[in-house]
Amino acid sequence: MPLYEFYCQPCHTIFTFRSPVVDTVTVPACPQCGAPLARQVSPFSHSVKGKTADSAEGNGTDPDEMAFAGREDLIARMGDRLEALSADDAGPAEAVRVMREMAEAGGLTFNADVREAMARIEAGEDPEAIDEQFAEVFDSHDPFVTDEQGHPTFKPGEWLRRIKPPRRDPKWYDMRG
């Protein structure tokens, strides 16, 4: 019986579906939230004395190892970008782009005032004039969109997707319901 894996972005979960026939077309809805799923490429696996070939250590398929590798890449890339800002020819628009990328990597959204100031700097306006105009905003407000308690809000699941591998639902679902 063929097994297919699908990923649900809102739930950050991989689900396994079984089908009585080979079916490379059907894409079911998430069994938890109903969102459309994305088909995943499943690693080949076979049982050997209670273990599976894809569970061997160090073979690059361990979800925790893969998630850490993704974080290392993000940290290295952002570190290179931050280092480049210290170069004499790095302009304020590049600093704004790096700040935006770092916030997005963390799943954060700048508030409307900060986004306006950043857009104006990227458009080539004088950063000192913008700093003067937005001084009260920069000094008294959190730069991110916040909830009622003043905590930064995250895009749903964005931070989780960047720091943790997806959860695997242990249940098998029928492809044709």
C-alpha positions in Angstrom: 0.0 0.0 0.0 1.6 3.3 -1.1 2.4 5.9 1.6 2.6 9.6 0.9 3.8 12.4 3.1 2.3 15.9 3.1 3.4 19.1 5.0 0.9 21.5 6.6 2.5 25.0 6.9 0.0 26.4 9.5 0.4 23.3 11.7 4.1 22.9 10.9 3.4 19.1 10.8 4.1 16.3 8.3 1.2 13.9 7.8 1.3 10.4 6.3 -1.5 9.2 4.1 -2.0 5.7 2.7 -3.6 5.0 -0.6 -5.0 1.7 -1.9 -3.5 2.5 -5.3 -0.6 4.6 -6.6 -1.9 8.2 -6.6 0.5 11.0 -7.5 -2.3 13.6 -8.1 -4.5 13.7 -5.0 -3.5 16.4 -2.4 -5.6 16.0 0.7 -6.5 18.8 3.2 -4.8 18.9 6.6 -6.6 16.6 9.0 -6.1 19.1 11.8 -6.8 22.6 10.3 -8.2 21.8 6.8 -5.5 23.9 5.0 -4.1 22.7 1.7 -1.1 20.4 2.1 2.2 20.3 0.2 3.5 17.0 -1.1 6.8 15.9 0.4 9.6 13.7 -0.9 9.8 10.8 1.6 13.2 9.2 2.3 13.4 5.6 1.3 13.3 3.4 4.4 13.6 -0.3 5.2 13.6 -2.2 8.5 16.8 -3.8 9.8 16.6 -5.5 13.3 14.2 -2.9 14.7 15.8 0.1 13.1 15.2 1.9 9.9 17.8 2.9 7.4 16.8 6.6 7.6 17.2 6.7 11.4 21.0 6.0 11.3 23.0 8.7 13.0 25.0 11.1 10.8 23.3 10.3 7.5 21.9 13.8 7.1 18.2 12.8 7.4 17.8 13.4 11.1 15.2 16.3 11.4 17.1 17.9 14.3 20.4 17.9 12.4 18.7 19.3 9.3 17.0 22.1 11.3 20.4 23.0 12.9 22.1 23.1 9.5 19.4 25.5 8.3 20.0 27.8 11.3 23.8 27.6 10.8 23.3 28.7 7.2 21.0 31.6 8.3 23.4 32.7 11.0 26.4 32.6 8.6 24.5 34.5 5.9 23.3 37.2 8.3 26.8 37.4 9.9 28.3 38.1 6.5 25.7 40.7 5.9 26.3 42.4 9.2 30.1 42.3 8.7 29.6 43.9 5.3 27.8 46.8 6.9 31.0 47.8 8.7 32.7 48.4 5.3 33.2 52.1 4.5 31.0 52.0 1.4 28.0 50.4 3.1 25.1 52.8 3.0 22.0 53.3 5.2 19.8 51.6 2.6 21.8 48.4 3.0 21.6 48.6 6.8 17.8 48.8 6.4 17.7 45.8 4.1 19.7 43.8 6.6 17.5 44.9 9.5 14.4 43.8 7.5 15.9 40.4 6.7 16.9 39.8 10.3 13.3 40.6 11.5 11.8 38.4 8.8 14.2 35.6 9.8 12.8 35.9 13.3 9.2 36.1 12.1 8.8 39.7 13.4 7.1 42.6 11.6 8.2 46.2 12.1 5.4 48.6 13.1 3.9 51.0 10.5 6.0 54.0 11.6 9.3 52.1 11.4 8.4 50.6 8.1 7.7 54.1 6.7 11.0 55.4 8.0 12.8 52.3 6.5 11.1 52.8 3.1 12.1 56.4 3.1 15.8 55.6 3.9 15.8 52.9 1.1 14.3 55.6 -1.3 17.4 57.7 -0.6 16.1 60.3 1.9 18.5 61.7 4.4 18.7 59.2 7.4 19.5 62.0 9.8 16.4 64.0 8.8 14.3 60.8 9.2 15.9 60.0 12.5 15.0 63.5 13.7 11.4 63.3 12.4 10.8 59.8 13.9 12.8 60.4 17.1 9.8 60.0 19.3 8.8 56.8 17.6 12.3 55.3 17.8 12.8 56.4 21.5 9.4 55.4 22.9 8.0 52.5 21.0 8.9 48.9 20.3 9.9 48.8 16.6 7.8 45.7 16.1 4.1 45.1 15.8 2.9 44.2 19.4 -0.1 42.6 21.0 -2.3 44.1 23.7 0.3 43.3 26.4 3.1 44.9 24.4 4.8 41.7 23.3 6.1 41.4 19.7 3.7 39.5 17.5 5.1 36.8 15.2 3.7 35.7 11.9 1.8 32.5 12.6 4.3 29.7 13.0 7.1 31.6 11.2 9.6 31.5 14.1 8.7 27.9 14.9 9.4 26.9 11.2 12.8 28.6 11.3 14.0 27.0 14.6 12.4 23.6 14.8 11.9 20.8 12.3 8.2 20.0 11.5 6.4 17.7 13.9 5.5 14.3 12.4 2.0 13.1 13.2 2.3 9.4 14.0 -1.1 8.5 12.7 -1.7 7.3 9.1 -4.6 8.8 7.3 -6.5 7.4 4.3 -5.9 9.3 1.1 -9.4 8.8 -0.1 -11.4 9.6 3.0 
